[in-house]
Amino acid sequence: MKKNKMDMKTLKYYARMAAECYAKDPVHMYATKSEKWRKKYDYHFMLARLMTSNREDIIYTDEENRGLCVWRDAHNPYTIFDFWLCPNWPFLAFYAKSTIKLLKAYGHLDAKVFEKNTLIISPVFVAPEHQGKGIATKLIQKGIDDLVPQGYKLGLETQNPDNVGFYEKLGFRTKKYVYFKGEKIHNYYMVYDPETKS
């Protein structure tokens, strides 16, 4: 597992991977109805997010570059200034409608649910052709093994009900659930609790 900072070529590689992975994500489907445009938009959006994470967060990748997991301070949200620091921000402006809808949906999320000193997964993804091989599990488990002994609390938010069972097997439990009627999006706030690990 790697924790190194990434160069621009590598960031773009993972942004392309993320765009494929998030094409079926409920929040991203809400923000951009067309799958074709969603993948194009998500590439630019994820590049901006990963550039911010590259400066601020803890990033794990597997040795074969098939997946990535970011651990981010729950109380350090992304802001519009983070996007302005990314050289591709004009593309996010070009897709203004998607950007506004995406930020609106994410704006509902309440970091106060998580205690101070909590790192959350934001995001984790594996190349579609390598999913189902345990790569995401290993990336997340590596973070747990490294970060819990350092005194961090861990958490995550998922908007996909199908993912809840996967995270429960890794030791996360749902602390709070909210349904956002306007966007028709479920949100599960989950915290790491090794006693619940199945």
Buried (B, 14 or more C-beta within 10 A) or exposed (E): BBEEEBEEEBBBBBBBBBBBBBBEBBBBBBBBEEEEEBBBBBBBBBBBBBBBBBEBBBBBBBEEBBBBBBBBBBEBEBEEEBBEEBEBBEBBEBBEEBBEBBBBBBEEBEBEBBEEEBBBBBBBBBBEEBBEBEBBBBBBBBBBEBBBEEEBBBBBBBBBEEBBEBBBEBBBBBBEEBEBEEBEBBBBBBBBBEEBEE
